[in-house]
Amino acid sequence: MAEWTSTEVGVEDTALCAHFLEALPVNGAAVSVFGGAVPETIVCATDRLAARLDELQFDLGEGPRWEAARTRLPVLEPRVREVEHPLWPVFHMALMDTTVQALYVFPLILGALNVGIVELYSTTPGAFDRTDRAKALVLANETAWNLLDHLLRVQEAATGATSLTSTAPAESPLSRREIHQATGMVLVQMNVTPTDALLLLRAHAFSHGKTVRAIAGDVVARRLHFSPQNTEL
């Protein structure tokens, strides 16, 4: 089944959505950028219904996606049609015009970074078992990293940003060394890999309108400490 992709954020990796269908007992998936410096928009959807569910919640301003974004916790509704939903009654009524029987919504978060939302639906009722939930959480984490990387690459391409591995300006000959040092500090603070630590530095710079070199300088000077409480996108 072909995926519906959004060119607004330039995400071309349709696997962002497809992986969920391959690994989990669901019929459709949608991924959206949700919160942070990038305007809210759908990134990909596996089918029209998945895209419609995302669109409905955005238009209505209510639904499990908003609940997941607010609480930063999964919202799992294995029999969504059979119970009342006082937090999103209008969206619940709209579901009655669809074939959706179950909804599973996971926030895409990295520490305190709010990256987006993945929305899964099934046309048959049923709860995720322990294995399915574990798979969904792993996939959500991988998707958060991949989506953030996509967004930063798009931003760099749009602004003509210089590669992080390029030669530093003459007035700051140690900037690359400082970035490497800051990356090492962040990976310890956040308990992540060097690649992910550098991604967090880039994300923080992007969201605050600064250069990676400037953020690295703050980290090395201990003016900025990365932790789940301080890393906001």
N, C-alpha and C positions, 0 to 999 in steps of 0.2 A: 504494500500500500504506500503510495507516495505521500510525503509529508508536505504540509503547508508551512513555508518559512517566511520570516519577516526580514525584509531588507533594511528596515530602519536601523537595526543595530549591526547589520552585516554578518550575522551568524549563518554560516553555510554548512556547518557540521550537523547534518540531520540526525546523527547518532545521539545527539543530546536527548531526543525524544524516543528514538527507536529502541535504545537499550532497555528502556523500561518494559516495552512490549515483549521483548525477547526473554526477559528474565522473570517476569511476574504474570500472574493470572489476571490481566486487565485487557480491556478492549481499546483503550485510547489514552493518550498522554499529551499534555501541553506544558511547555516551559515558558515562564515569563520573567523578565527583569522586573524586580519589585522592590522599591526602596533604594535609597542611596542617591548618588549623583546623576545617574542615568534615568531619563523619564520612563515611567512604567510602560512596558509594551510587551506583546507576545513575541517570543523568539521562534518557537516552532510548535507545531501540532500535528499529530499523526492522522487526523481526519477532521471533517467539518464539525462533528459534534464536540470533539475536544476543544476546537477553537471557539465554538459557540458558547460552551460552558465558561470559558475564560472571559469572553466578551460580555456575557450576561452579568457576571459578578462585577466586572469593571463598570458597566453601565449602571447597575443597581447600587453599587457602593456597599454591598453586603454579600456574604457567602463564606464558605470554609476557607477560601484563600486569604481573606482578610483576617479571619480568626487565627490561621496559621502564622501569618505575618506578625500579628500583634503578640501572640504568645510565644512565637519561635519554637513551637512544638507541632508534631504531626496532628492532623485532624482526620480521624479514621471513622467513616460512616459505612459500615458493612451492609446496612439495610436502611438507606437514606430516605426511602419513600414511606417507611412504616412508622416513623416517629416524628414528633413535632420538633421544630428548630426555632426557638424564640429569638435567637440571635440573627437569623436570616430567613424570616418567614416568606418574603416575597420571592426570593430565589428558590426556596423549597417548592413554592407553588409552580414556578416556572419549570422545575424538574419534572412535574407531572405530565408535561407535554413532550417529554423525551423518553427514550428507552433506558435511561440510567437507573440502575438499581443500587449501586454502591459507589462511594467516592473516597479517595485516599489522597490527601494533600500533604505535601512535605515542604517545609521551608528550606531554602538553599542558603545556608549560613556557614561562615568561616570565622570561628571565634565570635566576636561581636559584629562582624561584617554581615549585613543583610544584602544578599546578592539577588535572590529571586525566589520563585515558587515553582514547584512541579505539581501538576494536578493530574490524577489518574482516575479513570472511571471504568466500571464494569457493567455490563448489561445483565449480569446475574448477581444476586445477593451473596454475601459471604465475607467473613473476616480473613485478613491475612493471618497465616500461621506464623510461628516464631521465625521460621526460615525465611518466609517471604518478607516479613518486616525487616529482618536483618539485611537481606538483599536490597530492599528499598532504601534503607539508611545509607548503605555503602554507595549505591548508585547516586543518591542525592548529594552525598559529599563529593563524589567524583564530578558530578554535573556542576556543582558550585564552583569548583576549581576551573573546570573547562570553560564555563560561561564567563567567569571573571577574566580568564586569559584572553578569550575572544574579545571582550569589551575593551580591554586595554590595548590589544593589537589594533582594533578599529580606531580607537582614539589616537594612537600613535600615527597610523596611516593618514588620518584626517588632518592632523596638525603638522605632519612632516617631521615628527619628533626624531631626534637622533637616537640610534641604537644604543642600548646600555653598554654594549661591548665596544663602542667606537672610542677613539682617542679623546681624552678630556680636554677642555679648553686650556689654553696656556696659563690663564690666570688661576687655574685650579688644578695643578698637575697631579695632586693626590686624590682627586675625586673618585677615580675608579677604585683605588685602594680603600677609600672610605666606604664606598658602596659594598665592597666585599666584607669589610669589617662589620658594617652594620647588618649585613645579611647573616653573618655568623652570630651576632648578638640576638637577632630576631628569632633565628631557628632555636636558640636555647630558651628564649622567653616564651615562645609559643609551642615548643616541642614539635616542630615540623621539619620537613626536608629543606635543604638549601634552595632548591627550585621554588618551593612554596614560600619560603621566607622572602626571597626576592620578589615574588609575585605580590606579597603583602606590602612590601615597600612601594612597589609600583602603584598598587591600588590606593594606598594612603596618599601618595603624591598626586595621583589623578583626581581623587575626590576633594583634595584641598587646593588644587590649582597651583601646585609647586613642582619643582623638579625632583627627580629621584635623588640627585646629588644633595639637594637641600635637606630632604627628609633624612638621608643617610647621615648628614652632619649632625642633625638633631639627635639621632639615635646614639651616635658615637659620643656626643657631648652629654648624653644622658638627660637631655631636655625632653626626650620622647621615649617612653617605655611601652613596648607592645605587650598587651595582655588582653584577655577576653573583655576587660572593662574599658580599655582605652582604644582599641582598634575599631573605629567607626568609619564606615564607607560613606 
